[in-house]
Amino acid sequence: MAWGSGFLFFSGCEQGLAETMADDKNMSAADLREKTPEQLRESLSALKKEQFNLRFQAATGQMENTARFRELRRNVARVKTVLNQKAADAAQAE
């Protein structure tokens, strides 16, 4: 990751994943259930990084879209819920 103009920027593959997640502002649980656990963990990581960036922007006064906090928090909850459901299903299948 690289620093620039007061807040954190993504680099390389992280940026591509972050852009994918940004396009998916309203993630549906049905779409998330189609992903593999590894893809869900990558999504969760990208969401957490974006959340960090937003907190950093808010602290430095550069925040433009405050509603994005709420969207991210809910998307993180969705991803965690689906991951836990998949883990419970896998444990039950054994």
N, C-alpha and C positions, 0 to 999 in steps of 0.2 A: 504494500500500500504506500501511497505517496502523499505528502502534505502539499497543500497549495491554497492560497488565498483564504486562509483562516479556517478551513475545515477539511476533513479527510476525504480523499478521493479513492475510488476503487481502481485497481489496475489489473490488467490481464484477464484471466478467466473469471475472476471475481466480478469484474465490471460487466461482463456478458451475463452472468447469472443475476446480478443486481438489476440489469435492464430487463431481463425476463420477468423478474419478480415485480418490477415497477409496472410492467404492462399488465400484470395480473392483480390489479388493485383489489378487485372483488373476487377473491378466490372462493370457489364453492367446495364444500366438503365432498361432493360427488366427484369433482375433478381431482381432488387430492387423493381420494381412495384409489384412483387408477394408477397413481405413482408408486414406485417401489420405496421401501423404507430408506434406502440410500438417497434417492432423489428427495424424499421428504426432509432428511437431515440436511441436505445441501440447501433446500429452500429455507429451512429454519435458520441455518447459519447466515444466509443472505438477508433474511428479515431482521435478524439481530444486528447485523452490521449496519443495515439501513437505519434501524432504531438508534444505534449509537451515533450515526452521522446526524440524525435529526436532533438528538439531545445536544450535540456539539453546536449545531447551527442555532438552536434556541438560546444556548448560553452566550453565544457571540452576537446575538441579535440579527442573524442572517436568515432566520426562518421565514418562509413565505406561506406555506400551507400547514397550518396548525392542525387541521382535521386529519392529516396523514398519521399523526400519533395514534389516533383512535383506530384507523384502518389497520395499521401495523400491529397494534396490540391484539386486535381481534383475529388477524391472519395468523399470528403466532399461536394463539389459542387453538385455532382450527387445525393447524399443522400438528401441534402437540396432541390434540385429541385423536386425530387419525392415526398418528404413530402409536399412541397407547392402545387404540382399538386393534391395530394390526398385531401388536405385541401380545395382547390378551388372546386374540384368535389363534396365534401361533402356539401359545402356551396351552391353550385348551385342546388344540389338535394333537398334542403329544401324549 
